[in-house]
Amino acid sequence: MAFCFNFPKDSEDNDHNTDDIQLEAPVSKKKKLEQFVTEFKEIRVEDCKTDYPYDLKVNTYQLTDNITVSCYDAGAIEEILKKDKDHSSSVVKATSCHSDLVPNVYEGGLTVWECGIDLASYIAKEVDFTDKMVLELGSGAGIPGICAMVCGAKVVHFQDYNEEVLKEYTIPNVTQLNMDEDVRCTCRYFSGDWSQFSDKIDKEQRYDIILTAETIYNPDNYQKLHDVFTSQLDKHGTIYLAAKSNYFGVGGGTGLFEDFTNKKGQFSCKICKTIEAGVPREIMQLKWKDTNIDKLTEKT
């Protein structure tokens, strides 16, 4: 059964306000174990044939006085995918039945979630990306990762559950709308489940900064996300996570994830910004605890 975030579509920019989330009953534990887990793989830009018309609707987000990020309108992309008769689309199947989340099939990537904008606006003002190596998990439109790219990051890797989202949405947003001659950044793109991330990525490669937004709605995924954090964050690195304080119907939220992380004992957590709303939105910062930095240093 699909998770269905029932809220009105924004006719202007197709952003999602998730203050009032209602979800269908979650899939049973047994059923989840039987579901197919998407294979983790790299998506190469040269394999993407996407060439959208010049007049396709674009939404621009003013993050600071001098930093903007653009992305194609998700509704316009959806309409293009619907018209492609030769294109078998899990995204279209999900959105056509008004489901924003279909576990292990579609994880809401063809949507600009408001916490992604919160995160991009925060890091544009508060984080120095100069020559940093950055990972965005659950990227979708890729707005936080693109923000890092235009703010001087040396490397940005984008990960999304759906290969199709990366090919049809993330990569065009990066390459067609935000990559110009002033940007000196190497970007790579990975699709698939977090459970396979660490096995597929260079084990010697750790990121200075990990970004993720709206990815902690389901507590069943906390262990997988935490495993990526522990295997991929540099000993002096920082994680910035943006999410709702509570996702009704599933049970996740910043408080629950902070409790989970504290019990694991690997990272220190703090809330660095709260956005007041019907359901407050928060930006959380995670860093290695000093004792765990020492352990990482011993391994290297």
Sequence and secondary structure as in RCSB ss.txt:
>XXXX:A:sequence
MAFCFNFPKDSEDNDHNTDDIQLEAPVSKKKKLEQFVTEFKEIRVEDCKTDYPYDLKVNTYQLTDNITVSCYDAG
AIEEILKKDKDHSSSVVKATSCHSDLVPNVYEGGLTVWECGIDLASYIAKEVDFTDKMVLELGSGAGIPGICAMV
CGAKVVHFQDYNEEVLKEYTIPNVTQLNMDEDVRCTCRYFSGDWSQFSDKIDKEQRYDIILTAETIYNPDNYQKL
HDVFTSQLDKHGTIYLAAKSNYFGVGGGTGLFEDFTNKKGQFSCKICKTIEAGVPREIMQLKWKDTNIDKLTEKT
>XXXX:A:secstr
  B       TTT EE  SS        HHHHHHS     EEE GGG      TTS EEEEE SSS EEEEE HH
HHHHHHHH TT   HHHHHHHTT SBBTTTB S SSEEHHHHHHHHHHHHH   TT EEEEES TT HHHHHHHH
TT SEEEEEES HHHIIIIIHHIIIIII  TT   EEEEEES GGGHHHHS TT  EEEEEEES  S GGGHHHH
HHHHHHHEEEEEEEEEEEES  TTT   HHHHHHHHHHHTSEEEEEEEEE SSS EEEEEEEE HHHHHHHHHH 
